[in-house]
Amino acid sequence: MSRLRELLVDLDSIAPAFRNTPLTTEQTERLQRITQAADSCFGTLTTGVSAIGWCIASAAHNQDFGLNADELMSLGWLLQELGNLSLVMTDLSRGAEERLSLAQALEVTP
């Protein structure tokens, strides 16, 4: 749960995207933790989506245990939400990485 807390942030409140000053050590560490947490969460989400797909495919071929229309609809909505959450995690990770890259470029520039 603590890793998810790292993701409940507004990146611009930590490090605005367009700035001309280097990041503090605290800002850099926070952005690195956000990137790691978002990437980890994204990996978990994609594994879960894969598992749900396997369950649906297995249920479709099982005569004794199948899924009714309501269950399939619920799984469809779940997959949609998981897909949307995956996109948010990807955007968050990229946003933090971009800010870190811009900060590194500022440090190199004389």
C-alpha positions in Angstrom: 0.0 0.0 0.0 2.9 2.4 0.7 4.0 2.1 -2.9 0.5 3.2 -4.1 0.7 6.2 -1.8 3.7 7.4 -3.8 1.4 7.4 -6.9 -1.3 9.7 -5.4 0.6 12.8 -6.4 0.5 15.8 -8.8 3.8 15.7 -10.5 3.7 19.5 -11.0 3.5 20.0 -7.3 6.7 18.1 -6.8 8.6 19.3 -9.9 7.0 21.5 -12.5 7.6 20.2 -16.0 9.0 23.5 -17.3 11.6 24.9 -14.9 15.0 26.4 -15.2 16.4 25.4 -11.8 17.9 22.0 -10.9 15.9 19.6 -8.7 16.7 19.2 -5.1 17.9 15.9 -3.8 14.5 15.3 -2.2 12.6 16.1 -5.5 14.9 13.7 -7.4 14.5 10.9 -4.9 10.7 11.4 -4.9 10.5 11.3 -8.7 12.6 8.1 -8.8 10.3 6.5 -6.2 7.3 7.5 -8.3 8.8 6.0 -11.4 9.6 2.7 -9.6 6.2 2.5 -8.0 4.3 3.2 -11.2 6.4 0.7 -13.2 5.8 -1.9 -10.5 2.0 -1.2 -10.4 1.9 -1.4 -14.2 3.6 -4.8 -14.1 1.1 -6.1 -11.5 -1.9 -4.8 -13.6 -0.7 -6.4 -16.8 -0.2 -9.7 -15.0 -3.7 -9.5 -13.6 -5.2 -8.7 -17.0 -3.4 -11.7 -18.4 -4.8 -13.9 -15.6 -8.3 -12.7 -16.2 -8.0 -13.5 -19.9 -6.9 -17.0 -19.1 -9.8 -17.5 -16.7 -12.3 -16.3 -19.3 -10.9 -18.5 -22.0 -10.8 -21.5 -19.7 -14.4 -20.9 -18.6 -15.6 -20.7 -22.2 -14.4 -24.2 -22.8 -15.6 -25.7 -19.6 -19.1 -27.4 -19.8 -19.4 -27.7 -16.0 -18.5 -24.2 -15.1 -19.1 -21.3 -17.4 -19.8 -17.6 -17.1 -23.2 -16.0 -17.4 -23.8 -12.7 -19.2 -23.7 -10.6 -16.0 -20.4 -12.1 -15.0 -18.9 -11.5 -18.5 -20.2 -8.0 -18.4 -18.6 -7.4 -15.0 -15.3 -8.8 -16.2 -15.5 -6.6 -19.3 -15.9 -3.5 -17.1 -13.1 -4.6 -14.8 -10.8 -5.1 -17.8 -11.7 -1.6 -19.0 -10.9 0.0 -15.7 -7.6 -2.0 -15.4 -6.7 -0.8 -18.9 -7.4 2.8 -17.9 -5.4 2.4 -14.7 -2.5 1.0 -16.7 -2.5 4.0 -19.0 -2.4 6.3 -15.9 0.5 4.4 -14.5 2.4 4.7 -17.8 1.7 8.4 -18.0 2.8 8.9 -14.4 6.0 7.0 -14.9 6.8 8.9 -18.1 6.1 12.2 -16.5 8.4 11.5 -13.6 11.1 10.2 -16.0 10.8 13.3 -18.2 11.2 15.6 -15.2 14.3 13.7 -14.1 15.8 13.9 -17.7 15.2 17.6 -17.9 16.8 18.1 -14.5 19.9 16.1 -15.6 20.1 18.2 -18.7 20.1 21.4 -16.6 22.9 20.0 -14.5 25.1 19.4 -17.6 24.4 22.7 -19.2 26.9 25.4 -18.1 
